Amino acid sequence: MRSFTTADLNKQVGTVTDAARREPVVFTHHRKSRYMLISITG
């Protein structure tokens, strides 16, 4: 499972969504897991 910061989502949305197509992605905020993004199409 890949991990990105919430700031990464703003800066690299394409990279983050590509990663989420392959596996669940966790977003951290202040070094704590806060959100998860998964693809609905697999």
HUZIHU-V342460 format. One line per field, one symbol per residue. ss: DSSP state (~ for helix, > for strand, _ for the rest). psi: psi as a letter, one per 30 degrees, with the letter a starting at -180 (. if undefined). burial: # if it has 16 or more other ideal C-beta (glycine too) atoms within 10 Angstrom, else .. A space follows every 10 residues. Layout:
BEGIN
ss = ???
psi = ???
burial = ???
END
This chain:
BEGIN
ss = _>>>>~~~~~ ~_~~~~~~~~ ~~__>>>>>_ _>>>>>>___ __
psi = klkllfeeee eheeeeeeef felkkkklkh gkkelkklkf f.
burial = ...#....#. .....#..## ....#.#... ......#... ..
END
